[in-house]
Amino acid sequence: MPRRTPRRMPRPLLTGFGGGLLACLAMLLVAGVCRLLFGSSLFAYGLLFLPVAAAVAVWVRPADLITAPISAPIAFAAGVWPVSDGSGGFGGQLMGVVSALSLHAGWLYAGTLAAALIALVRRAALSGRKRAARQQRRAAGARLLTPRP
């Protein structure tokens, strides 16, 4: 009986814009769920922001790694409006958003830091692989150029 290899999950590679858009849409969805289930709990919103920021940093393509820590705070700010508990009118809603952003900045910083660290580790691993491949090519070229006895 042939041995089955475990299937890996597909690895989506998003552009920088696609990653930011996915993060914004995910945070709007998270905000709606938090509003329905937890009654505008910014604690739950911030807690669920951390995996969204990490997922965007993991799924963005290597050429766009710098966009992951940039799109995370934008997504947090885009999704905070439904759970911000602002009072009537545009000014009241705006003050609710600003208050939520300032009072729960710890979640914002934590998610941004997580996205930045994941992007940094991915970038370091990518450059290490490139360096190893370059050294292998040099070694293979040196073996071809050395005369055989």
ABEGO torsion letter per residue (X at the ends): XBBBBBBBBBBBBBBAAAAAAAAAAAAAAAAAAAAAAAGGBAAAAAAAAAAAAAAAAAABBAAAAAAAAAAAAAAAAAAAAAAAGBBBEAAAAAAAAAAAAAAAAAAAAAAAAAAAAAAAAAAAAAAAAAAAAAAAAAAAAAAAABBBX
